[in-house]
Amino acid sequence: MPPRNPRGSYAVGDERRQRILDAAVEHFARNGYHASSLARIAHDVGITQGGLLHHFRSKEDLLLSVLGESEERDRVWAFGAKVMSATQHATALLELAALNATRPGLVRMFTVLSAEAAEPGHPAHAYFTERYARLVTHISAVYRRGIDTGEIRPDVDPLAVAEEGLAVMDGLQIQWSLKPATFDMVGRLRAYHDRLLRDITTAGTGLPTA
């Protein structure tokens, strides 16, 4: 008998799991959580609903897996460095925005689900609450470090700047989702961070020229 190849089985399972996640992104982006159907997601992948449940225990498990894996990729992309200046942080966010411009389905999904999750009973309510808390903690630490090193003016409120920056980025992504062909999300975000850095840095300088 030919030797068994368990690694090949794992590879097929990993590939199918990724296809399920990709299909779920499109369904959650288009329909939100409540109106999305595991049966229709499975149909788009070419498997049965039972086959989908072999990889994810429930629709809630699938939702949280989609959100968690997407956030992990973004965290490594934009927040991986342990020590960042405010200027480096702004540059990383611009790179993330440019990446997001290539994946409209994922941006729409986060926009739809974050709005839905304002309801306390939503399965993703705790996820989004904790996500924003983590991001605010990380970003405000960048500005606090900037104050300590003399990069940022000492009268700047790191928490307020972090919360404002997240609101601006999310708001620009919503506007871009509505008209991606004409709205320059990256350009608007760059202009915002350039103005911000000119206002809060001790040197009064903005972003480096692209």
BALOBA-1460 file (C-alpha; in Angstrom, 3 decimals):
// residues 210
<rec num="1" residu="m" x="0.000" y="0.000" z="0.000"/>
<rec num="2" residu="p" x="1.256" y="3.551" z="-0.697"/>
<rec num="3" residu="p" x="2.341" y="5.459" z="2.418"/>
<rec num="4" residu="r" x="-0.231" y="7.744" z="3.978"/>
<rec num="5" residu="n" x="0.364" y="11.472" z="3.700"/>
<rec num="6" residu="p" x="-1.224" y="13.133" z="6.732"/>
<rec num="7" residu="r" x="0.454" y="16.424" z="5.874"/>
<rec num="8" residu="g" x="-1.410" y="16.418" z="2.577"/>
<rec num="9" residu="s" x="-4.678" y="15.992" z="4.445"/>
<rec num="10" residu="y" x="-3.797" y="18.861" z="6.727"/>
<rec num="11" residu="a" x="-2.964" y="21.065" z="3.738"/>
<rec num="12" residu="v" x="-6.339" y="20.321" z="2.152"/>
<rec num="13" residu="g" x="-8.051" y="21.085" z="5.455"/>
<rec num="14" residu="d" x="-6.142" y="24.358" z="5.854"/>
<rec num="15" residu="e" x="-6.999" y="25.403" z="2.297"/>
<rec num="16" residu="r" x="-10.680" y="24.614" z="2.806"/>
<rec num="17" residu="r" x="-10.722" y="26.463" z="6.132"/>
<rec num="18" residu="q" x="-9.265" y="29.542" z="4.435"/>
<rec num="19" residu="r" x="-11.876" y="29.372" z="1.671"/>
<rec num="20" residu="i" x="-14.601" y="29.272" z="4.318"/>
<rec num="21" residu="l" x="-13.124" y="32.337" z="6.014"/>
<rec num="22" residu="d" x="-12.883" y="34.203" z="2.700"/>
<rec num="23" residu="a" x="-16.497" y="33.388" z="1.818"/>
<rec num="24" residu="a" x="-17.655" y="34.407" z="5.299"/>
<rec num="25" residu="v" x="-15.999" y="37.824" z="4.880"/>
<rec num="26" residu="e" x="-18.073" y="38.479" z="1.768"/>
<rec num="27" residu="h" x="-21.316" y="37.293" z="3.381"/>
<rec num="28" residu="f" x="-20.824" y="39.251" z="6.605"/>
<rec num="29" residu="a" x="-19.855" y="42.342" z="4.584"/>
<rec num="30" residu="r" x="-22.947" y="42.071" z="2.384"/>
<rec num="31" residu="n" x="-25.550" y="40.848" z="4.873"/>
<rec num="32" residu="g" x="-24.228" y="41.497" z="8.361"/>
<rec num="33" residu="y" x="-24.090" y="38.740" z="10.952"/>
<rec num="34" residu="h" x="-27.749" y="37.995" z="11.586"/>
<rec num="35" residu="a" x="-28.780" y="37.770" z="7.920"/>
<rec num="36" residu="s" x="-25.825" y="35.602" z="6.915"/>
<rec num="37" residu="s" x="-26.418" y="31.880" z="6.554"/>
<rec num="38" residu="l" x="-23.989" y="29.049" z="7.198"/>
<rec num="39" residu="a" x="-25.741" y="27.053" z="4.487"/>
<rec num="40" residu="r" x="-25.156" y="29.773" z="1.876"/>
<rec num="41" residu="i" x="-21.535" y="30.255" z="2.974"/>
<rec num="42" residu="a" x="-20.980" y="26.493" z="2.684"/>
<rec num="43" residu="h" x="-22.657" y="26.478" z="-0.739"/>
<rec num="44" residu="d" x="-20.277" y="29.178" z="-2.003"/>
<rec num="45" residu="v" x="-17.310" y="27.105" z="-0.811"/>
<rec num="46" residu="g" x="-18.705" y="23.956" z="-2.443"/>
<rec num="47" residu="i" x="-19.212" y="21.960" z="0.740"/>
<rec num="48" residu="t" x="-22.120" y="20.956" z="2.949"/>
<rec num="49" residu="q" x="-23.090" y="22.847" z="6.072"/>
<rec num="50" residu="g" x="-21.908" y="19.807" z="8.027"/>
<rec num="51" residu="g" x="-18.542" y="20.102" z="6.308"/>
<rec num="52" residu="l" x="-18.336" y="23.748" z="7.350"/>
<rec num="53" residu="l" x="-19.185" y="22.821" z="10.943"/>
<rec num="54" residu="h" x="-16.273" y="20.384" z="10.891"/>
<rec num="55" residu="h" x="-14.013" y="23.476" z="10.817"/>
<rec num="56" residu="f" x="-16.129" y="25.935" z="12.850"/>
<rec num="57" residu="r" x="-18.477" y="24.904" z="15.644"/>
<rec num="58" residu="s" x="-21.134" y="27.553" z="14.937"/>
<rec num="59" residu="k" x="-21.831" y="30.771" z="13.057"/>
<rec num="60" residu="e" x="-20.592" y="32.717" z="16.089"/>
<rec num="61" residu="d" x="-17.349" y="30.710" z="16.088"/>
<rec num="62" residu="l" x="-16.925" y="31.469" z="12.373"/>
<rec num="63" residu="l" x="-17.573" y="35.176" z="12.957"/>
<rec num="64" residu="l" x="-15.032" y="35.464" z="15.751"/>
<rec num="65" residu="s" x="-12.477" y="33.450" z="13.773"/>
<rec num="66" residu="v" x="-12.832" y="35.798" z="10.790"/>
<rec num="67" residu="l" x="-12.443" y="38.865" z="12.995"/>
<rec num="68" residu="g" x="-9.570" y="37.435" z="15.024"/>
<rec num="69" residu="e" x="-7.485" y="36.327" z="12.051"/>
<rec num="70" residu="s" x="-8.035" y="39.626" z="10.246"/>
<rec num="71" residu="e" x="-6.995" y="41.613" z="13.302"/>
<rec num="72" residu="e" x="-3.901" y="39.482" z="13.852"/>
<rec num="73" residu="r" x="-2.682" y="40.204" z="10.323"/>
<rec num="74" residu="d" x="-3.286" y="43.925" z="10.827"/>
<rec num="75" residu="r" x="-1.629" y="43.907" z="14.241"/>
<rec num="76" residu="v" x="1.537" y="42.379" z="12.844"/>
<rec num="77" residu="w" x="1.429" y="44.744" z="9.859"/>
<rec num="78" residu="a" x="0.881" y="48.056" z="11.643"/>
<rec num="79" residu="f" x="1.587" y="47.466" z="15.322"/>
<rec num="80" residu="g" x="4.294" y="44.811" z="15.320"/>
<rec num="81" residu="a" x="7.169" y="47.061" z="16.358"/>
<rec num="82" residu="k" x="7.515" y="47.328" z="20.120"/>
<rec num="83" residu="v" x="9.098" y="50.771" z="20.009"/>
<rec num="84" residu="m" x="7.705" y="53.314" z="17.575"/>
<rec num="85" residu="s" x="7.908" y="57.063" z="17.325"/>
<rec num="86" residu="a" x="4.736" y="58.995" z="16.555"/>
<rec num="87" residu="t" x="5.985" y="59.524" z="13.008"/>
<rec num="88" residu="q" x="6.696" y="55.818" z="12.540"/>
<rec num="89" residu="h" x="3.252" y="55.016" z="13.898"/>
<rec num="90" residu="a" x="1.574" y="57.384" z="11.425"/>
<rec num="91" residu="t" x="3.564" y="55.863" z="8.560"/>
<rec num="92" residu="a" x="2.505" y="52.349" z="9.602"/>
<rec num="93" residu="l" x="-1.154" y="53.407" z="9.638"/>
<rec num="94" residu="l" x="-0.801" y="54.828" z="6.124"/>
<rec num="95" residu="e" x="0.672" y="51.524" z="4.955"/>
<rec num="96" residu="l" x="-2.243" y="49.686" z="6.564"/>
<rec num="97" residu="a" x="-4.748" y="52.007" z="4.863"/>
<rec num="98" residu="a" x="-3.059" y="51.348" z="1.511"/>
<rec num="99" residu="l" x="-3.329" y="47.608" z="2.162"/>
<rec num="100" residu="n" x="-7.004" y="47.972" z="3.110"/>
<rec num="101" residu="a" x="-7.648" y="49.724" z="-0.198"/>
<rec num="102" residu="t" x="-6.823" y="46.402" z="-1.878"/>
<rec num="103" residu="r" x="-9.357" y="44.406" z="0.187"/>
<rec num="104" residu="p" x="-12.710" y="46.206" z="0.077"/>
<rec num="105" residu="g" x="-14.682" y="43.167" z="1.287"/>
<rec num="106" residu="l" x="-12.774" y="43.062" z="4.552"/>
<rec num="107" residu="v" x="-13.190" y="46.810" z="5.105"/>
<rec num="108" residu="r" x="-16.940" y="46.595" z="4.442"/>
<rec num="109" residu="m" x="-17.223" y="43.646" z="6.817"/>
<rec num="110" residu="f" x="-15.577" y="45.533" z="9.672"/>
<rec num="111" residu="t" x="-17.739" y="48.581" z="8.958"/>
<rec num="112" residu="v" x="-20.968" y="46.578" z="8.993"/>
<rec num="113" residu="l" x="-20.115" y="44.393" z="11.971"/>
<rec num="114" residu="s" x="-18.739" y="47.179" z="14.160"/>
<rec num="115" residu="a" x="-22.038" y="49.051" z="13.711"/>
<rec num="116" residu="e" x="-24.082" y="45.936" z="14.467"/>
<rec num="117" residu="a" x="-21.918" y="45.154" z="17.498"/>
<rec num="118" residu="a" x="-23.000" y="48.348" z="19.250"/>
<rec num="119" residu="e" x="-25.887" y="46.190" z="20.460"/>
<rec num="120" residu="p" x="-24.704" y="44.569" z="23.731"/>
<rec num="121" residu="g" x="-26.246" y="41.218" z="22.802"/>
<rec num="122" residu="h" x="-24.385" y="40.943" z="19.506"/>
<rec num="123" residu="p" x="-21.844" y="38.062" z="19.355"/>
<rec num="124" residu="a" x="-19.082" y="40.486" z="18.375"/>
<rec num="125" residu="h" x="-19.889" y="43.156" z="20.988"/>
<rec num="126" residu="a" x="-17.177" y="42.012" z="23.405"/>
<rec num="127" residu="y" x="-14.690" y="41.568" z="20.558"/>
<rec num="128" residu="f" x="-15.065" y="45.130" z="19.268"/>
<rec num="129" residu="t" x="-15.113" y="46.595" z="22.782"/>
<rec num="130" residu="e" x="-11.861" y="44.816" z="23.632"/>
<rec num="131" residu="r" x="-10.353" y="45.580" z="20.216"/>
<rec num="132" residu="y" x="-10.791" y="49.322" z="20.600"/>
<rec num="133" residu="a" x="-9.469" y="49.164" z="24.151"/>
<rec num="134" residu="r" x="-6.336" y="47.335" z="22.939"/>
<rec num="135" residu="l" x="-5.782" y="49.768" z="20.070"/>
<rec num="136" residu="v" x="-6.260" y="52.841" z="22.246"/>
<rec num="137" residu="t" x="-3.853" y="51.420" z="24.830"/>
<rec num="138" residu="h" x="-1.205" y="50.699" z="22.195"/>
<rec num="139" residu="i" x="-1.532" y="53.998" z="20.336"/>
<rec num="140" residu="s" x="-1.695" y="56.183" z="23.441"/>
<rec num="141" residu="a" x="1.494" y="54.443" z="24.649"/>
<rec num="142" residu="v" x="3.210" y="55.609" z="21.447"/>
<rec num="143" residu="y" x="2.299" y="59.221" z="22.227"/>
<rec num="144" residu="r" x="3.252" y="58.884" z="25.902"/>
<rec num="145" residu="r" x="6.633" y="57.569" z="24.834"/>
<rec num="146" residu="g" x="6.894" y="60.528" z="22.482"/>
<rec num="147" residu="i" x="6.316" y="62.885" z="25.404"/>
<rec num="148" residu="d" x="9.007" y="61.099" z="27.415"/>
<rec num="149" residu="t" x="11.533" y="61.329" z="24.579"/>
<rec num="150" residu="g" x="10.714" y="64.936" z="23.798"/>
<rec num="151" residu="e" x="9.136" y="64.199" z="20.407"/>
<rec num="152" residu="i" x="5.630" y="65.196" z="21.561"/>
<rec num="153" residu="r" x="4.625" y="68.317" z="23.486"/>
<rec num="154" residu="p" x="4.052" y="67.579" z="27.194"/>
<rec num="155" residu="d" x="0.587" y="69.166" z="27.201"/>
<rec num="156" residu="v" x="-0.772" y="66.664" z="24.648"/>
<rec num="157" residu="d" x="-3.386" y="64.184" z="25.919"/>
<rec num="158" residu="p" x="-2.221" y="60.779" z="24.524"/>
<rec num="159" residu="l" x="-5.554" y="59.073" z="25.203"/>
<rec num="160" residu="a" x="-7.600" y="61.730" z="23.424"/>
<rec num="161" residu="v" x="-5.271" y="61.769" z="20.406"/>
<rec num="162" residu="a" x="-5.410" y="57.968" z="20.153"/>
<rec num="163" residu="e" x="-9.205" y="57.865" z="20.299"/>
<rec num="164" residu="e" x="-9.501" y="60.668" z="17.756"/>
<rec num="165" residu="g" x="-7.070" y="58.997" z="15.373"/>
<rec num="166" residu="l" x="-9.029" y="55.737" z="15.400"/>
<rec num="167" residu="a" x="-12.272" y="57.623" z="14.768"/>
<rec num="168" residu="v" x="-10.722" y="59.431" z="11.807"/>
<rec num="169" residu="m" x="-9.366" y="56.219" z="10.269"/>
<rec num="170" residu="d" x="-12.683" y="54.384" z="10.689"/>
<rec num="171" residu="g" x="-14.640" y="57.336" z="9.310"/>
<rec num="172" residu="l" x="-12.409" y="57.602" z="6.245"/>
<rec num="173" residu="q" x="-12.786" y="53.878" z="5.603"/>
<rec num="174" residu="i" x="-16.582" y="54.225" z="5.682"/>
<rec num="175" residu="q" x="-16.489" y="57.046" z="3.138"/>
<rec num="176" residu="w" x="-14.068" y="55.075" z="0.955"/>
<rec num="177" residu="s" x="-16.357" y="52.020" z="1.093"/>
<rec num="178" residu="l" x="-19.195" y="54.131" z="-0.288"/>
<rec num="179" residu="k" x="-17.216" y="55.468" z="-3.268"/>
<rec num="180" residu="p" x="-13.868" y="53.635" z="-3.570"/>
<rec num="181" residu="a" x="-13.250" y="54.800" z="-7.129"/>
<rec num="182" residu="t" x="-13.197" y="58.504" z="-6.246"/>
<rec num="183" residu="f" x="-12.392" y="58.827" z="-2.521"/>
<rec num="184" residu="d" x="-8.678" y="59.015" z="-1.704"/>
<rec num="185" residu="m" x="-8.649" y="57.290" z="1.683"/>
<rec num="186" residu="v" x="-4.859" y="57.115" z="1.968"/>
<rec num="187" residu="g" x="-4.399" y="60.724" z="0.867"/>
<rec num="188" residu="r" x="-6.953" y="62.005" z="3.380"/>
<rec num="189" residu="l" x="-5.403" y="59.961" z="6.171"/>
<rec num="190" residu="r" x="-1.949" y="61.232" z="5.268"/>
<rec num="191" residu="a" x="-3.174" y="64.847" z="5.345"/>
<rec num="192" residu="y" x="-4.747" y="64.262" z="8.786"/>
<rec num="193" residu="h" x="-1.588" y="62.775" z="10.324"/>
<rec num="194" residu="d" x="0.581" y="65.448" z="8.750"/>
<rec num="195" residu="r" x="-1.560" y="68.155" z="10.402"/>
<rec num="196" residu="l" x="-1.630" y="66.213" z="13.665"/>
<rec num="197" residu="l" x="2.145" y="65.830" z="13.850"/>
<rec num="198" residu="r" x="2.688" y="69.501" z="13.034"/>
<rec num="199" residu="d" x="0.385" y="70.341" z="15.937"/>
<rec num="200" residu="i" x="1.612" y="67.944" z="18.628"/>
<rec num="201" residu="t" x="5.349" y="67.507" z="17.975"/>
<rec num="202" residu="t" x="7.831" y="69.778" z="19.699"/>
<rec num="203" residu="a" x="9.572" y="70.371" z="16.351"/>
<rec num="204" residu="g" x="6.293" y="71.225" z="14.637"/>
<rec num="205" residu="t" x="7.128" y="68.992" z="11.686"/>
<rec num="206" residu="g" x="4.742" y="66.780" z="9.775"/>
<rec num="207" residu="l" x="5.210" y="63.538" z="7.888"/>
<rec num="208" residu="p" x="8.286" y="63.043" z="5.704"/>
<rec num="209" residu="t" x="7.685" y="63.821" z="2.051"/>
<rec num="210" residu="a" x="6.495" y="60.695" z="0.262"/>
